[in-house]
Amino acid sequence: MPVSVVVGAQWGDEAKGKIVDLLAQRARYVVRYAGGSNAGHTVCTNGTTYKFHLIPSGILHPHVIAVIADGVVMDLRAFSIEAAALREQGVSLDRLRIGLGVHLTMPYHRLLDELEEAQLEGRIGTTKRGIGPTYADKAWRIGIRVADLLERDRLAARVRRVLQRRNPTIERVYGAKPLDPDALIEEYWGYAEQIRPYVCDVPHLLLRALEQDEPILMEGAQGTLLDLDYGTYPYVTSSHPVAAGACLGTGIAPNRLTEIWGVAKAYTTRVGEGPFPTELTDDTGDRIRNRGREYGTTTGRARRVGWLDLVALRYAARINGFTALAVTLLDVLSGFPTLKVCVAYRHAGRETREFVADAPALARCEPVYVELPGWEQEIDRCRSLEELPANARAYLHCIEEYVGVPIKLISVGAQREQTIVV
C-alpha cells in the first residue's frame, strides 16, 4: 500500500475474495473497479461464509470504507438482494459508497443478453446478467447512471429515451414483449431511495484519501484472460479486469499504484466457452473439481478444470506488472503422485512460450508439460512455508522461476486463517 491492486491472473474464479479480505486488514478503502453482478467473491471466516457480487468484500472489516467505483456496472435488483443477505448475517453497510458515474444494468440489458445468447451460433457462455449490453449502452452514450437516479424527471427522461431504441429491437428482432417504461421508472425510483445514502463522487473521495496517505486496496472482477482487449476474444468479459482497468475505473493515476497482486490457483479453471489448452476431461479433472468445489459463486455452474498453465500465467504477469503472486487452493493438489504444469505450447509446428490470445489460434495449441512429483500429506494445517512438504515447496518454486514474480501468499484452505504469508 498505499495503493494496491488485486487482479485475477487466469480466467477468473481464482479466489480473489479471500486475498482481498486478507489484504483489507491493512487498508482504509477497498474499491471495486470493474465488472458487475457476474462476479462472485466468497469469504470464509470464523465459521461463516459470505458471498459477494457487487459489494466489495472488504466491508467485513469495521475500519474499511467499501467503494463501488465508476467503472462498475450495477444491477440494483441484484444489489438489493445481496445487501439484504449481508444485513441478515450482521454486516453493516454504513461504510458503503457508490459512485455517481456507475452505470446501471437494467432489466432490458438482462433480457437482451438472454435473447442474444440463445440465438448466437457460437455461444460465448455469458452469465446472462446483462453485463455486455450495459457496457454497450455506456459506449453508445445512452446508458443510465447512478447520477440519473437522483432526480425523478431526469430518470424518467433517460428510461423513455433508451426504451425508444431498445424496445423495437426486443420486439421486432427477437419477438419478445417490450418493456413498460412507467413500470421501470417506478421500480427504479424506489431503488434510488435505497441507495441515496451511499452515493458520492468517488474520484474526489479517493483523491482526498491519497492526499492524506490513506491505504487503498482496489479489487477486480473476473481475470486477465477475460479482458476485453487482452483476453481470448470473443470469449471474454466486457470490461478491463487488468491492473490498468483499476485506473480507468476509479480515477486514480497509474503512477500512484504501488503494489499489483496477481491471484492464481495452483491449477487452472475456466467457466463458459472458449479455448483451454490444459483442460482435463478425465477422472483427474473430476477429482480436482470435486476437491476444489469448483462451482460458480454467481451461476452455480461446474467449472472446467485443467493443469496449471504457466505460459498463460507468465503472460498475465507481464500484462499487469505483478509485484507479487498469491497462489490459492494449493491444498486441492494434495494426494496426487505426480503433477503437470504447462511450460510451452506446440503451435503451427513449433514450440512457443508466448501466450496466444487469439481464440481460434489458442484452440489449436497443444500444451507442452513437465511433470513434478506430488505430495501425499494434507496441508490445510500448514501455517509457514517450512511446514509444507518439500514437493509442495518445489512446485511453488517452479511457478516463481517461470513467471518471474515472488509468491508472497499461499492459501491452503477456504478459511481466512488457512493462509501462509511468505
N, C-alpha and C positions, 0 to 999 in steps of 0.2 A: 504494500500500500504506500502512498495514499490513494492511487487509482489502480485497481486490479481488475482484470477481465477473466472470466471463466468461459472457455469455449469448448464445445464438443469437437473431438478430434476425429470422429468417424462419421457414421450415418445417423447420428443421434442416439438417444437412449443409453448414454454412457454412464448414467448415474451421477449426472452433474448436480442434481438436487442435494445429494449428500455432501459433495465437495463445497458447494455454495454454503450450506448450513455450517460446515466446519470453519470456513474462512470468514463467515459473517461474525464470528466471535470477536474479531478484531476490526470490524467495520462499523461506521456510523450510518452509512447509507448503503442499501442493497438495491440495485437498479436493474429491472428487466428492460432490455433494449430493443428486442425484435420479436417477430413471430406473434402467434395468437393462441387461442384455446386449443390448437392442435398439439401444443406442447404438454408434457406431463413430467413433473418432478415429484419424487417420493422421498420423504424424510422419515426415518425411524429413530425415535429416541425415547428413553425412559418407558419402553414398552408400548408406546403409542405410534401409530403410523399416520402421517399427514400427507395428503395428496394435493398438489398444486398444479394449476393450469395457466392462470394469468397472474395471480398474486405472487410476488417474489417470496421464495421460501425463507428468506432472512427474517421475515416478520415474526418467526418463532422466538427470536431474541428480543427481550424487552428494551434493549438500548438502541435497536435498529429502526431507522425510518425506511420503509419499503416503498419503492417508487416504480410505477408503471410509466415508462418514458414514451416520448412521442413516436418512436419507431415501431411501437407495438400496435397491432390491430386487436380491438377488444369487442368480444361478443357479450353484451350486457345480460342476456339471458343466462349464459354460462357463468358469468361473473357472479350474478345473484345467487345461483345455486352453490357455487364454490364458497362464497362469503358466508352463506348460511351454515354450510357444513363445518367450516373452520370455527365459527362462533359457537356451534354446538360442542366443539372439542375444547372450548375455553380460550381460543385465540382472539385477542383484541385486534381490531382493525383501526384503532385510533391513530396509529402511526403510518397509515397508508396514504400515499399521494398518487394522483393520476394526472397526467399531462393534458393540457388544453389541446395539444395537437394530435392526440391519439385518435386514429380513425376507427370507426365503428363497423363491426361485422353485423350486417343487418339480415333479417330473415330471407330477403331475396338473394343475398350472397350465398347462403347455405343451400337454397333451392337451386340456384344456377350451378353450384358445384356438384350437387347430386345429379341433376339432369345431364350435365356435360359429361361427367364420369360414366354415366350409364350408356351414353351414346358413342363415346370415344372408341375408335377402332383399336388403338393401342393404349390401354389403360395406364394411367400414371400411378394409381394406387393412393390417391389422396385420402385424408381422414374425413372428407366431405363436411368439413367445418366451415367452409366458405372463405378460407384464408386467401386463396388465389384471386377470386373475384373482388375481394376487398382491396387488395393491393392494386388490382387492375383499375378499380374506380379511383384510387388515390392517384395513379399515374394519369388517368383521364381527367383529373381535376373535377370530378363530380362526387367525391367521397363526402361522407358526413363525419364530422369530428366531434370530440367531446365539447369543444367550444360552442358548437351549434346547438347543444342541448340546453344551454343556459338561458336562452330566450325562446319562448314557445313559438312566436311568429317566425323567427329565424329557422327553427327546427321544421315547422310545417312547410315553409317555402322550400327547404332543402329536400325534404322527403318527396314532395309533389314533383319537384324538378327531376329527381333521379328516377322516379317511377314512370315518368313520361318516356324515358328511354329504356327502362328495364322491363316494364310490363309487356310492351309489344313483342320483345324477344321471348319472354316466358310463354306468352300465349300463342304466337304465330310460328315460332321456330320449334318449340318443344311441346306445344299442345297442352300446356299446363294452365292452371287457373291463375289469373292475375291477382296481385295483392291489393288490398284496400288501403289507400293512403291514410284515411281518417283513423282506422284501427291502429295503424303503425304509429301515427302521431300520438295518439292517446297512450299507447303502451310505453313508448319511449320517453314521453314527458314524465311518466311515473318513475322510470329508471333515473331520469335527470335528478329528481328529488332525492333518490337514494345515494347517488354518488357526489352530489354537490359539496358535502363537507370535505371531500378528499381532493377536489380539483385544485390544481395550482399550475404556475408557469415553471415547468420542470427545468429547462435550461438555466433560468435565473437561480432557481433553488440550488442546483448543482454547482454553478459557477461561484455562488456565495460560499458553498461548502469548501470548494478548492481554495478560495481566498483565505479561509480560516484553517486550512490544512487538515480538514476532517477526512478520515479514510473512507473511500468509496469503493464498493465492490459491484461490478457490473456482470450480470448473468445473461447468457444467451440461451436460445432455444434451438432445438434440432442440432445439427452438426455440420462441420466444414464441408463434407462431401455432399451435402444437400444445399449448399449455397447456390443462389440463383445464377451467378456468374462462374463460380469456380468448382461447382459440383458436377455430378453426372447428368447434365441437362439432356432431356427434359424431365428426368426423374428426380426432381429437386423440389425444395420449398419455394415460396415466393418472396423471401426476404434474404437478408445477409447475416447468417449466423457467425461469420468470421469476425475476428477481432476488430477489423476496420468498421464493421457494422455497429460496434459499440459507440464509435464516434458519431456516425451518421444518426443513430437513434437517440442520442442524448444531448448532443451539442457540445460535448467535451472534446477538445482538440487532441489530435494524435500524439503530440509531444508531451501530453500530460499523463500518458499511460506508463506505469512503472513496472507492472507485472502482468504477464499473459500466461494463464494456466491452461494447458491442454488437458482434457479429461478423456482417457481412453480405457476401454475394457481390456482385460487380459486376453480376450479373443475378439471376434468381430460379429456384429449383428446388423441387420437391416430390416426395415418394415416397408411394405409396399413393393411396387415393381422396380425394375432396373437391374443392371449388371452387378454381379457379386462374385468376383473371381475365386474366393476361398470358401464359398458356401459348401456346407456339409448337408447332404440329404439322406444320410445313413443313420445307423444306431448311435454313432458318436455324436452327431449333431443333435439327436433327440436327447441324449444324456446331458449334453451341455445346456440345452434349452430347459430341461426339467430342473437341473441343479441350480441354474441361474434364474429360474422363474421368469423366463423371457416371454412375457406377455405385456402388451402395451398398457401404460397407465391411463391413456386417453381412450384408446379404442378397444382394449382387451384382446387385440389380435395377437396370434402367435408370431414371434419374430423369427426371421430367417437367421441362421446361425452358421458361423464358419471359423476357421483358424485365424489367428492374428495376422493381419495384412500390414507388414512393416513398410511396404512401398507406399501404401496409402497414408500411413501414419507419418512417415517422413515428409510427404507432400504437405500434409496438414501443418506440420511444424514449420515448414518453410513459408507457407502462405500466411500464417498467423504470427510468426515470430515468437513462438513459445519460449518463455524463460524457465518454465518448469512443467513437469508432467505429473498428473495424478493417475495412477493405474488402479482401476476398480475391478471388483469381482475376481480377484486372484484366487480366492478360496474355491471357486467353481471348478478350477482345473485340478484340484487335489484328486488323487486316485488314478490318474491316467499314467500308464507305464512310460509312454513317450508323447511328446507334444510337437506339433509342427508350427513353424512360422514361415510366412511367405517373404522371401528376400528379393524376388525379381519376378518379372512377367516374361513369358515367351510369346512374342507378338510378331507376326509377319516374318517368321523365320529367324528371328534374332531375340536375344535376351536384353531386357532393359530394366533399370532400377528407377525409371521415371514413371510416375503415375500417369495413366491415360484417362483424362477427364471426359473425353468424348465417349458417350454411352455405347454406340454401336461398336467402336473400336475396343472399348474395355470388355465388352461381351465376348470378343474373340480372343482375349488374353488368357493364357494358361498360367497358373501360379507355379513358381519355382520354389520349392520348400527346402528348408533344412530341418532336421529332426533334433530335438533336445530331450534329454532324459527328464521324466516327470518325477513326482514325489507322491508317496502314499499317505503321509500324515495329513490330517485335517489341520488347517492353520488359522481357524477362526478365533483362537485364543491368543495368537501371537500379537505382541504389542511393541516389538522392536525388530529391526532388520536382522539382528543376530539370532533371534528366536526362530526365524524362518528356516526351513530345510535348505541345505546347500543348493539343491537343484532349483528351488524356487528363486533363490538369490541369483543363480546363474541365468535364469530365464529373464529376470528383470535387468540384469547387466547386458544381456543380448539386446534388449529393447533400447537401453540408453546408448549403447555403442552404435547401433544402426541409425537411430533417429538423431542423435547428437544433442539431446536435451536431458538434463538431470531429472530423475524421478524423485520427487520430494514428499509425495503422499501415496500410501498404498492402502487400499480398502480390502479388508479380509472378512467382511460381513455387512449386513444391512444396517446395523445399529451405529449411531454416531461414535460410540466408544470403540468399535471394531476397526480401528484405523491406526496405521503405522506412520509416524512422522519421521522423515529421514533428515 
